[in-house]
Structures are given as structure tokens and as C-alpha cells.
Amino acid sequence: MVKILVTGGCGYIGSHTLVDLIENGYDVISVDNNSRSHASMLERVERITGQKIKNYKVDLCNFDDTFAIFQENTDIRGVIHFAAYKAVGESVEHPLMYFENNLYSLINLLKCVQDFKIPWFVFSSSCTVYGMPDTSPVTEATLPKPAESPYGYTKQMGEQIVNEFAKSAVTKCILLRYFNPVGAHPSAIIGEMPVGKPQNLFPAITQTAIGKLPGMIVYGDDYPTRDGSCVRDFIHVCDIAHAHTLALDYVAEGKNKSQCEVFNLGSGNGVTVLEAIKAFERVNNIKLNYTIGPRRPGDVISIYASNDLAKNALGWELKYSLDDMVATAWKWEQRLKADETVFAGKPGELN
């Protein structure tokens, strides 16, 4: 079996990708320091797949500890790099923390990829690299504008680093630009588990619905959109996860047209924040307690993807609709409440 190292394997997209990789015949190991995740997520992945996954509790900003993982696993064939801080609002408040963590970890990882001649590298990028686009849908050829947040800049810089690295490396690289991953595995065994107050829309919705939060805020209703709230491209996390497996297959089969290629991962449809809230209320028959607040620094007004390239080149097909996204997100939140003692400790601890 082909061994893949997944960084951030205990995280939201990472855990779903582990499941997809295993279901498609890959051998996987994880590295995650659990600063923004729960170690017990891998036990949940094991319940779905029947396979126990080794995790290295390593901070990728420490080069020696990162290097040791590759020394111990000289048969690694590919790396999927998820591990990064990802909250737009937090990055505005703590920009240096974001630059340090997201860029140092990437550079250390690529040093190891280079030293051990790893043939495949997949980088977790983001639609934030487009900044405030003039029009949507955006394609991979859309020229990036200045990022709207330090987080967005770390993804722009990360893509530049990978692109320059690929020019002189044996490694084939893929940049996957996610739009807004939401939902949970249909089993409700794994899903999004933010540490602390949720920074993203869907955890705020489900935590409000379940009563963890007394209410939620919609940041701005005066944008030039159809209902005044921001427009986003929501994509089910399982569809995102499967794209990583397809990206590895793509480079493994020698289909890549250059050393570094980029693909948008979005649904191709723009949905407003208020429309997403109404879809959740309709599908799950729940009334949400939300208020309208001021605009939030770093938020882009409107962005959604053209996903034609990923469909045509990778053979990527979307399986989940917006209704599926809100239904699985709610099913996961309900499961969490039933299992709340599992996550009662600090991040990464299992009681």
C-alpha cells in the first residue's frame, strides 16, 4: 500500500480525508500537535474505517521533530498538508502568529519533502488567495487581488513557496483552493469540532441550534448582494476530502501537465449567509436565534468558484447538496451532544 502523510489529520478536513484515503486503498499516517484539534478524532476515524492510525504529536514549526517523522517513515510517497491556523478574524487580531505558524511549518515540511525526495505534495490552499474578486465565479486563471486578511496572505505566500519549490524539485505539487467546507460525514461519527468559540458560520449555526450558544451574529446585512449578507460557496467536507484522493491519483498516474498545478474546490454556486441560515431552518425544522451585527474585518463580500477544471482533469463529481450539508452538520452536532463527555477535557484530551 502507498503511504501518505497527512498533516493536521485530527482536524476537520484532515480527518475526513483520512477516511477517504483509506477507503480508496491508501496507507496513512498523521501528524497533528492538537493545538486546534482533538486527538480522539482519530479514534472516530478508526470506527468508520476499521483501521488504527498512527499520529505524531509534533509541531511542524520544529524542524528536527518534523525531520524525525520522515526518518522513521522512509516509505512515505506523498504528503497532504492541512496543518495551519485558519480563522480569518483571529488572523486580523494576531497576524504575526499566523505568519509564523503557517509559513514556518510549510517550509520545514518542504525541506523534508526535498531531502527525502517525496514524489507528491498536496497543499491546502483557500479561496482567500483571490482577495476581493471583481466578479464571480472565479477560475484558476483569475488574477489574485490583495488578500483581505493575514490568513489569506499566508495562503498566497504558501502557494508562492510551493510554486518556487516545485521548479527545482522532483516533487509533483498540487494546490487545492477550498471555498467553504461544511457538513459532516454521513455517519455523524466525525465532523467539525472547533476549539473555543466558533469562527466559521456552520459551527455557529449548529451550536446556536443545540443551545451551546445563546445566539449568533450575522456580520453585516448592508453588502451589495441580493439580501445584504456575504455570498459564499459552501461545499460538503466529504466532497473536499475525495478531491485530495483524486489529486494523489492524478499525480501518481502521471497526468499532471506541470510540476505544480492548481484546482478550485467549490460547488460553483454562490449562497448568502442568510440563505444558508434559512436552508438550515427549513431542512431541520428549527428556528435559529440570530441578530444582525456590523461587518467583520477581513470578510470578502462575495466569492464562489468555477470548478470545471477539477471536474474535467481530476474527474471530481459532487455528491452532496446544500440540504445535505445542513442536514449532516446538524446530525453531527446532535451526536456531539450525546457524546459530550468524550470531548469534556482540554483540546486533545480524552476523558
C-alpha positions in Angstrom: 0.0 0.0 0.0 1.1 3.5 -0.8 1.9 5.5 2.4 0.6 9.1 2.7 1.5 11.6 5.5 -1.5 13.8 6.4 -0.6 16.9 8.4 -3.5 18.1 10.6 -5.0 14.7 10.4 -7.0 15.2 13.6 -8.6 18.3 12.1 -11.9 18.8 10.3 -10.9 18.3 6.7 -7.9 16.2 7.6 -10.0 13.5 9.4 -12.5 13.3 6.6 -9.6 12.9 4.1 -8.0 10.1 6.1 -11.3 8.2 5.8 -11.4 8.8 2.0 -7.8 7.8 1.5 -8.2 4.6 3.5 -11.4 3.8 1.6 -9.5 4.2 -1.6 -6.6 1.9 -0.7 -4.0 4.3 0.7 -2.0 3.7 3.9 -2.0 6.8 6.1 -0.1 8.3 9.0 -0.9 11.6 10.7 0.9 14.5 12.3 -1.0 16.9 14.5 0.0 18.7 17.6 -3.6 19.0 18.7 -3.3 22.7 19.4 -6.5 23.3 17.3 -7.9 19.7 17.2 -8.8 16.7 19.3 -6.7 13.6 19.4 -9.8 11.5 19.9 -10.9 12.3 16.3 -8.6 9.6 15.1 -10.4 7.0 17.2 -13.6 8.1 15.4 -11.9 7.7 12.1 -10.9 4.2 13.2 -14.6 3.4 14.0 -15.5 4.3 10.4 -12.6 2.6 8.6 -11.6 -0.2 11.0 -8.0 1.0 10.8 -5.9 2.4 13.6 -3.9 5.5 12.5 -0.6 6.5 14.0 -0.4 10.1 14.9 2.8 12.1 15.6 2.1 14.8 18.1 4.6 17.2 16.6 4.7 20.9 16.0 5.8 21.3 12.3 7.5 24.6 13.2 10.1 22.4 14.9 12.3 21.1 12.1 14.1 18.4 14.0 10.9 16.8 15.2 9.4 17.0 11.7 12.5 15.5 10.1 12.3 12.6 12.6 8.9 11.6 11.2 10.4 11.2 7.7 13.4 9.3 9.1 11.1 6.8 10.8 8.9 6.5 7.7 11.2 6.4 4.7 8.4 4.8 2.6 6.2 8.0 2.5 5.2 8.6 -1.1 3.0 11.7 -0.7 2.2 14.5 1.8 -1.1 16.3 2.1 -0.6 19.4 4.2 -3.6 20.7 6.1 -2.0 21.8 9.3 -2.4 25.6 9.7 -4.3 28.2 11.6 -7.4 29.1 9.6 -9.6 31.7 11.3 -9.8 34.9 9.3 -10.9 37.1 12.3 -8.2 35.7 14.6 -5.6 36.3 11.9 -6.6 40.0 11.9 -6.1 40.2 15.6 -2.8 38.1 15.7 -1.1 38.4 12.3 2.4 37.5 13.4 1.2 34.3 15.0 -0.4 33.3 11.6 2.6 34.2 9.5 4.9 32.3 11.9 2.9 29.2 12.2 1.6 28.8 8.7 4.8 29.6 6.8 7.4 28.1 9.1 5.5 24.8 9.2 5.2 24.7 5.4 8.9 25.5 4.8 10.0 22.8 7.3 7.8 20.3 5.7 9.0 21.1 2.2 12.6 20.8 3.4 11.8 17.2 4.4 9.9 16.5 1.2 13.0 17.7 -0.7 15.6 15.8 1.5 13.6 12.5 1.2 12.6 13.0 -2.4 8.9 12.6 -1.8 7.2 12.4 -5.2 3.8 14.0 -4.4 2.8 17.1 -2.4 -0.7 18.5 -2.0 -1.2 21.9 -0.4 -4.3 23.0 1.4 -4.9 26.5 -0.1 -8.0 28.7 0.0 -10.3 30.9 -2.0 -8.9 33.7 0.2 -6.0 33.9 -2.3 -8.3 35.7 -4.7 -8.8 38.6 -2.3 -11.9 40.7 -3.3 -12.5 39.5 -6.9 -14.2 41.8 -9.4 -16.6 39.1 -10.5 -17.6 35.5 -9.7 -17.3 32.7 -10.4 -13.6 32.8 -10.1 -11.4 30.4 -12.2 -7.9 29.2 -11.5 -6.8 31.9 -14.0 -8.4 34.8 -12.1 -5.7 37.1 -11.1 -5.4 37.4 -7.3 -6.1 40.7 -5.6 -4.5 41.7 -2.3 -5.7 39.4 0.4 -8.3 40.6 2.9 -6.7 39.1 5.9 -3.3 37.9 7.2 -4.7 34.3 6.9 -5.3 35.0 3.2 -1.8 36.3 2.8 -0.4 33.1 4.4 -2.2 31.1 1.7 -1.0 33.4 -1.1 2.6 33.2 0.2 2.2 29.5 0.8 1.3 29.0 -2.9 4.3 31.1 -4.0 6.6 29.0 -1.8 5.2 25.7 -3.2 5.4 27.0 -6.8 9.1 28.1 -6.4 10.0 24.9 -4.6 8.4 22.8 -7.4 10.6 24.5 -10.1 13.7 22.7 -8.8 12.2 19.7 -7.1 11.4 16.1 -8.2 8.1 16.5 -6.4 4.9 17.0 -8.3 2.7 19.5 -6.4 -1.0 20.3 -6.4 -2.6 23.4 -4.9 -6.2 22.9 -3.9 -8.1 26.1 -3.3 -11.0 25.3 -0.9 -14.1 27.5 -0.8 -16.2 26.9 2.4 -16.1 23.3 3.6 -19.2 22.5 5.7 -21.2 19.5 6.8 -20.1 16.2 8.3 -19.5 12.5 7.5 -22.9 10.9 6.9 -22.3 8.5 9.8 -22.1 11.6 12.1 -19.0 9.9 13.7 -16.7 12.7 12.6 -17.4 16.4 11.8 -16.2 19.9 12.5 -15.1 20.3 16.1 -13.8 23.9 16.7 -11.8 24.7 19.7 -13.3 27.6 21.6 -15.9 30.0 20.1 -16.6 29.0 16.5 -15.1 31.3 13.9 -17.0 29.8 10.9 -20.6 30.0 10.0 -21.8 26.4 10.2 -20.5 25.6 13.7 -22.1 28.9 14.9 -25.4 27.8 13.4 -25.4 24.3 14.9 -24.1 25.4 18.3 -26.9 28.0 18.4 -29.4 25.4 17.4 -28.3 22.9 20.1 -28.1 25.6 22.8 -24.3 25.8 23.3 -24.5 29.4 22.1 -27.4 31.7 23.2 -27.5 33.2 19.7 -25.3 34.1 16.7 -24.4 37.2 14.8 -24.7 37.7 11.0 -21.8 40.1 10.3 -23.4 42.7 8.0 -26.6 43.0 6.1 -25.7 46.0 4.0 -23.4 44.4 1.4 -24.3 44.8 -2.3 -25.7 41.3 -2.5 -29.3 40.0 -3.0 -30.1 40.1 0.7 -27.3 42.2 2.1 -25.3 39.4 3.6 -22.0 38.0 2.3 -22.0 35.4 -0.6 -20.1 32.2 -0.1 -19.5 28.9 -1.9 -20.4 26.1 0.5 -19.0 22.7 -0.3 -19.5 19.4 1.6 -16.4 18.3 3.5 -16.7 14.8 2.1 -16.6 16.2 -1.5 -13.5 18.2 -0.5 -11.9 15.1 1.1 -12.4 13.0 -2.0 -10.7 15.6 -4.2 -7.5 15.0 -2.3 -7.6 11.3 -3.1 -8.2 12.2 -6.7 -5.3 14.7 -6.7 -2.9 12.0 -5.5 -4.3 9.6 -8.1 -3.7 12.3 -10.7 0.0 12.8 -10.0 0.6 9.1 -9.3 -0.7 8.3 -12.8 1.5 10.9 -14.4 -1.4 13.0 -15.6 0.0 16.3 -14.3 0.8 18.9 -17.0 3.4 20.7 -15.0 5.3 20.4 -11.7 2.7 22.5 -9.8 -1.0 22.7 -10.7 -3.9 24.4 -9.0 -7.6 23.5 -8.7 -10.6 25.2 -7.3 -12.7 23.1 -4.9 -16.2 24.7 -4.7 -19.7 23.9 -5.6 -19.9 26.6 -8.3 -22.9 28.2 -6.6 -23.0 31.4 -4.5 -25.1 31.2 -1.4 -25.6 34.1 1.0 -25.2 33.7 4.8 -28.9 34.4 5.3 -29.8 31.8 2.7 -27.6 29.2 4.4 -29.4 30.0 7.7 -32.8 29.7 6.1 -31.8 26.4 4.5 -30.7 25.1 7.9 -34.0 26.2 9.4 -36.1 24.6 6.6 -34.3 21.3 6.4 -34.0 20.7 10.1 -37.3 22.4 11.1 -35.5 24.6 13.7 -35.8 28.4 14.2 -32.4 30.0 14.9 -31.8 32.9 17.2 -29.6 35.3 15.3 -29.1 39.1 15.1 -27.5 41.4 12.5 -24.2 42.9 13.6 -21.6 45.1 12.0 -19.4 44.0 9.2 -16.4 41.9 10.3 -12.8 42.9 9.3 -11.3 40.6 6.7 -14.6 39.4 5.2 -14.9 39.3 1.4 -18.2 40.5 0.0 -18.9 37.7 -2.5 -16.9 34.8 -3.9 -17.8 31.5 -5.5 -15.9 29.1 -7.7 -15.8 27.7 -11.2 -15.0 24.1 -10.6 -14.8 23.0 -14.2 -11.1 22.3 -14.2 -11.3 20.0 -11.2 -14.2 18.1 -12.7 -12.5 17.7 -16.1 -8.9 17.0 -15.0 -9.4 15.1 -11.7 -12.8 13.5 -12.5 -14.2 15.2 -9.4 -18.0 14.9 -9.0 -20.0 16.5 -6.3 -22.2 14.1 -4.3 -23.7 16.4 -1.7 -26.2 19.3 -1.9 -26.7 22.3 0.4 -29.5 20.4 2.0 -27.1 17.5 2.7 -24.6 20.0 4.2 -27.1 21.4 6.7 -28.6 18.0 7.5 -25.2 16.3 8.2 -23.9 19.3 10.1 -27.0 19.2 12.4 -26.8 15.4 12.8 -23.1 15.7 13.8 -23.9 18.5 16.4 -26.6 16.2 17.9 -24.2 13.3 18.1 -21.7 15.6 19.8 -24.2 16.5 22.5 -24.9 12.8 23.1 -21.1 12.1 23.3 -20.2 15.4 25.0 -18.2 13.6 27.8 -15.8 12.4 25.1 -14.7 16.0 24.5 -15.1 17.3 28.0 -11.4 17.9 28.6 -8.9 20.2 27.0 -8.2 20.0 23.3 -6.6 16.7 22.6 -7.6 15.1 25.8 -10.0 12.2 26.1 -11.8 11.6 29.3 
